[in-house]
Amino acid sequence: MQGLARLAVPSLILAILAGAPAAWPQPMADSFEITLAMPEGRGHRVAVMLTTPAPGRALPGIVILPDEAGLDGRTARLADVMLTEGWVAIEMDPEPLSPDGAAVPPPPAPRRLGQLLRALHGVLRSDVRVDPERIAVLGLGTGGRGALHAAQDGGGPGFAAHAALYPGCAGLSAEMEAAPGAPALLLLPGAEEPEGACAGLGAAVLRMPGATYAWDHSLGTGMWRWSAAGSVPIRPDRPTTEAGEARLVSFLASAFSGVR
């Protein structure tokens, strides 16, 4: 790190002499654990990685929730996409390792994830790095279902937008009790979800043609997903990943611009 600092000083001097525009502040990451207060009165410990592209400014924030695999290259890539847009990336692990590092608890059910997200939303509203009126939530798989459930609260400020990648329409349709009050977007794997899937849930739906669950995975072929219906192949698809990211950015930017 000291070597990097020594290299940075001459580069900055040269940029000033050349009349180059001042560089943006370097992103700053903050990893921490927090115990969220839950409706039944018990606390729930989660791990959070908050990265801001411009320390000292209150910026729109996006909470990123993984599926059962936990935080991985997919959530990291989404965080990078959000940082590129000038937004705060907030990766949340709803079930971090036990304090002694010996066990990984089972992932919470989607409705429970929604409760955790609402509790985290309340915490983030008081964080000076985040614009309290422009906080969105984005989830993968069951995390995506949790992102939609985060809209169902009893009132008070809520998320500015909700988005989900491959949430599983059968499970989501069975669970949803009301449409989200804020803009919502569902990106579905066209190879697994039929036309009309997830209709009537109060969300915009975009099927990604030919895509499978976890199309944004960076690993090679040969991966399978196991479910109650059996094994399903996972096919990483870079063009679909980039198209989905572009649609997410457009959706979130529109939702943030509509906040008054």
QUILIN-V299993 format. One record per residue. RES is the residue in one small letter. PHI is phi in degrees with one decimal (none if undefined). D_FIRST is the distance of its C-alpha to the first C-alpha in Angstrom with 2 decimals. Layout:
# QUILIN-V299993
res->RES phi->PHI d_first->D_FIRST
res->RES phi->PHI d_first->D_FIRST
This chain:
# QUILIN-V299993
res->m phi->none d_first->0.00
res->q phi->-63.3 d_first->3.83
res->g phi->-60.1 d_first->5.35
res->l phi->-63.9 d_first->5.08
res->a phi->-64.8 d_first->6.38
res->r phi->-65.5 d_first->8.85
res->l phi->-70.6 d_first->10.02
res->a phi->-69.6 d_first->10.61
res->v phi->-64.8 d_first->12.95
res->p phi->-60.5 d_first->15.45
res->s phi->-62.8 d_first->15.60
res->l phi->-66.1 d_first->16.53
res->i phi->-61.9 d_first->19.08
res->l phi->-62.6 d_first->20.60
res->a phi->-64.1 d_first->20.98
res->i phi->-66.7 d_first->22.79
res->l phi->-63.0 d_first->24.99
res->a phi->-82.0 d_first->25.91
res->g phi->76.2 d_first->26.93
res->a phi->-70.6 d_first->24.66
res->p phi->-63.9 d_first->24.56
res->a phi->-62.8 d_first->21.74
res->a phi->-73.2 d_first->19.11
res->w phi->-67.3 d_first->19.19
res->p phi->-58.8 d_first->16.82
res->q phi->-72.6 d_first->13.90
res->p phi->-57.8 d_first->15.12
res->m phi->-125.7 d_first->14.50
res->a phi->-104.8 d_first->15.36
res->d phi->-137.2 d_first->17.34
res->s phi->-103.8 d_first->18.82
res->f phi->-157.3 d_first->21.93
res->e phi->-112.6 d_first->25.41
res->i phi->-142.0 d_first->28.52
res->t phi->-98.1 d_first->32.21
res->l phi->-90.9 d_first->34.33
res->a phi->-78.3 d_first->37.95
res->m phi->-103.9 d_first->40.33
res->p phi->-57.5 d_first->43.94
res->e phi->-81.7 d_first->45.54
res->g phi->95.7 d_first->43.86
res->r phi->-93.9 d_first->41.41
res->g phi->-92.2 d_first->37.63
res->h phi->-133.3 d_first->35.44
res->r phi->-86.2 d_first->31.81
res->v phi->-130.1 d_first->29.40
res->a phi->-104.9 d_first->25.67
res->v phi->-133.5 d_first->23.98
res->m phi->-117.8 d_first->20.78
res->l phi->-107.7 d_first->20.93
res->t phi->-123.6 d_first->18.74
res->t phi->-110.6 d_first->19.71
res->p phi->-78.8 d_first->19.16
res->a phi->-145.6 d_first->19.96
res->p phi->-55.4 d_first->19.31
res->g phi->95.4 d_first->22.32
res->r phi->-123.1 d_first->24.86
res->a phi->-88.6 d_first->27.29
res->l phi->-119.2 d_first->27.24
res->p phi->-55.8 d_first->29.28
res->g phi->-124.5 d_first->27.92
res->i phi->-123.7 d_first->28.65
res->v phi->-81.4 d_first->28.88
res->i phi->-114.5 d_first->28.40
res->l phi->-115.6 d_first->30.39
res->p phi->-80.2 d_first->30.41
res->d phi->-89.9 d_first->33.51
res->e phi->-62.2 d_first->34.38
res->a phi->-73.2 d_first->31.60
res->g phi->83.4 d_first->29.00
res->l phi->-61.0 d_first->25.70
res->d phi->-152.1 d_first->24.82
res->g phi->-62.5 d_first->23.97
res->r phi->-67.8 d_first->26.78
res->t phi->-68.4 d_first->25.56
res->a phi->-64.7 d_first->21.97
res->r phi->-65.2 d_first->23.54
res->l phi->-61.8 d_first->25.73
res->a phi->-60.5 d_first->22.88
res->d phi->-63.1 d_first->21.27
res->v phi->-61.1 d_first->24.74
res->m phi->-66.1 d_first->25.14
res->l phi->-63.7 d_first->21.85
res->t phi->-61.4 d_first->22.99
res->e phi->-81.2 d_first->26.18
res->g phi->85.1 d_first->24.49
res->w phi->-108.5 d_first->25.40
res->v phi->-79.2 d_first->23.72
res->a phi->-98.8 d_first->23.33
res->i phi->-126.6 d_first->24.45
res->e phi->-85.8 d_first->24.57
res->m phi->-118.2 d_first->26.97
res->d phi->-101.8 d_first->27.77
res->p phi->-71.3 d_first->31.32
res->e phi->-138.4 d_first->31.54
res->p phi->-68.6 d_first->28.36
res->l phi->-56.8 d_first->28.73
res->s phi->-60.1 d_first->31.00
res->p phi->-52.2 d_first->29.48
res->d phi->-91.2 d_first->29.84
res->g phi->71.9 d_first->28.38
res->a phi->-96.2 d_first->31.74
res->a phi->-148.7 d_first->33.23
res->v phi->-112.2 d_first->32.73
res->p phi->-65.7 d_first->35.51
res->p phi->-64.7 d_first->37.56
res->p phi->-66.7 d_first->36.47
res->p phi->-66.7 d_first->38.45
res->a phi->-68.8 d_first->41.31
res->p phi->-54.8 d_first->40.80
res->r phi->-63.7 d_first->42.79
res->r phi->-63.8 d_first->40.72
res->l phi->-59.8 d_first->37.56
res->g phi->-60.0 d_first->39.17
res->q phi->-64.1 d_first->39.69
res->l phi->-61.7 d_first->36.07
res->l phi->-65.5 d_first->34.96
res->r phi->-64.4 d_first->37.43
res->a phi->-66.1 d_first->36.19
res->l phi->-65.0 d_first->32.55
res->h phi->-56.5 d_first->33.82
res->g phi->-62.6 d_first->35.31
res->v phi->-69.0 d_first->32.06
res->l phi->-65.3 d_first->30.10
res->r phi->-62.0 d_first->32.81
res->s phi->-100.7 d_first->31.80
res->d phi->-87.0 d_first->28.04
res->v phi->-67.8 d_first->27.28
res->r phi->-84.6 d_first->24.72
res->v phi->-123.5 d_first->27.56
res->d phi->-70.6 d_first->30.83
res->p phi->-65.0 d_first->33.41
res->e phi->-93.9 d_first->35.97
res->r phi->-128.4 d_first->33.80
res->i phi->-118.6 d_first->32.49
res->a phi->-113.2 d_first->33.33
res->v phi->-133.2 d_first->33.16
res->l phi->-135.1 d_first->32.72
res->g phi->-132.4 d_first->33.46
res->l phi->-109.3 d_first->33.88
res->g phi->56.8 d_first->37.05
res->t phi->-62.2 d_first->38.22
res->g phi->-63.2 d_first->35.30
res->g phi->-67.8 d_first->36.95
res->r phi->-65.4 d_first->40.20
res->g phi->-61.1 d_first->38.51
res->a phi->-62.0 d_first->37.21
res->l phi->-73.3 d_first->40.85
res->h phi->-65.9 d_first->42.11
res->a phi->-64.4 d_first->39.74
res->a phi->-81.8 d_first->42.18
res->q phi->-96.9 d_first->45.09
res->d phi->-123.3 d_first->45.05
res->g phi->-89.1 d_first->47.76
res->g phi->123.8 d_first->46.76
res->g phi->87.1 d_first->44.22
res->p phi->-59.7 d_first->41.20
res->g phi->-128.5 d_first->39.89
res->f phi->-64.4 d_first->37.34
res->a phi->-76.6 d_first->37.67
res->a phi->-163.3 d_first->37.67
res->h phi->-133.0 d_first->37.71
res->a phi->-140.6 d_first->36.80
res->a phi->-143.2 d_first->37.11
res->l phi->-105.0 d_first->36.48
res->y phi->36.8 d_first->39.10
res->p phi->-77.9 d_first->40.31
res->g phi->85.5 d_first->43.56
res->c phi->-67.6 d_first->46.48
res->a phi->-62.2 d_first->49.04
res->g phi->-66.4 d_first->47.12
res->l phi->-64.9 d_first->45.99
res->s phi->-63.9 d_first->49.54
res->a phi->-71.5 d_first->50.97
res->e phi->-91.9 d_first->48.57
res->m phi->-66.7 d_first->48.48
res->e phi->-107.5 d_first->50.94
res->a phi->-154.9 d_first->50.33
res->a phi->-72.9 d_first->48.61
res->p phi->-60.7 d_first->45.33
res->g phi->-81.6 d_first->45.92
res->a phi->-110.0 d_first->42.88
res->p phi->-55.2 d_first->42.20
res->a phi->-138.8 d_first->41.41
res->l phi->-135.8 d_first->40.54
res->l phi->-119.3 d_first->40.96
res->l phi->-104.6 d_first->39.69
res->l phi->-114.7 d_first->41.84
res->p phi->-76.2 d_first->41.94
res->g phi->-64.0 d_first->45.00
res->a phi->-77.3 d_first->45.73
res->e phi->-121.4 d_first->46.22
res->e phi->-105.3 d_first->47.37
res->p phi->-76.0 d_first->50.74
res->e phi->-56.1 d_first->51.74
res->g phi->87.3 d_first->52.23
res->a phi->-62.6 d_first->49.79
res->c phi->66.1 d_first->48.34
res->a phi->-71.9 d_first->50.99
res->g phi->80.1 d_first->52.30
res->l phi->-100.0 d_first->49.15
res->g phi->78.7 d_first->48.56
res->a phi->-127.6 d_first->45.48
res->a phi->-70.7 d_first->44.98
res->v phi->-123.3 d_first->44.87
res->l phi->-130.2 d_first->43.43
res->r phi->-86.0 d_first->44.15
res->m phi->-92.6 d_first->41.83
res->p phi->-56.1 d_first->44.38
res->g phi->74.2 d_first->44.13
res->a phi->-81.7 d_first->40.92
res->t phi->-109.5 d_first->40.56
res->y phi->-52.8 d_first->38.76
res->a phi->59.2 d_first->34.95
res->w phi->-61.0 d_first->35.29
res->d phi->-92.1 d_first->31.60
res->h phi->-70.2 d_first->30.45
res->s phi->-89.2 d_first->28.09
res->l phi->-73.5 d_first->29.63
res->g phi->-76.5 d_first->32.57
res->t phi->-74.7 d_first->36.24
res->g phi->94.9 d_first->38.09
res->m phi->-93.9 d_first->36.95
res->w phi->-132.9 d_first->39.61
res->r phi->-111.6 d_first->39.89
res->w phi->-103.3 d_first->42.41
res->s phi->-142.9 d_first->44.54
res->a phi->-62.5 d_first->48.03
res->a phi->-86.0 d_first->49.35
res->g phi->117.1 d_first->47.99
res->s phi->-93.7 d_first->45.21
res->v phi->-129.8 d_first->43.89
res->p phi->-69.6 d_first->41.73
res->i phi->-110.1 d_first->38.38
res->r phi->-118.2 d_first->37.83
res->p phi->-57.0 d_first->34.42
res->d phi->-142.2 d_first->35.27
res->r phi->-64.7 d_first->32.68
res->p phi->-58.2 d_first->35.21
res->t phi->-66.2 d_first->36.33
res->t phi->-58.9 d_first->32.78
res->e phi->-67.7 d_first->32.07
res->a phi->-65.4 d_first->35.51
res->g phi->-64.2 d_first->35.05
res->e phi->-63.8 d_first->31.75
res->a phi->-62.5 d_first->33.46
res->r phi->-67.7 d_first->36.36
res->l phi->-61.1 d_first->34.20
res->v phi->-60.7 d_first->32.42
res->s phi->-61.4 d_first->35.85
res->f phi->-62.0 d_first->37.34
res->l phi->-66.6 d_first->34.68
res->a phi->-60.5 d_first->34.69
res->s phi->-64.5 d_first->38.48
res->a phi->-64.6 d_first->38.45
res->f phi->-66.7 d_first->36.06
res->s phi->-68.5 d_first->38.18
res->g phi->-84.0 d_first->41.25
res->v phi->-81.1 d_first->40.06
res->r phi->-112.8 d_first->41.82
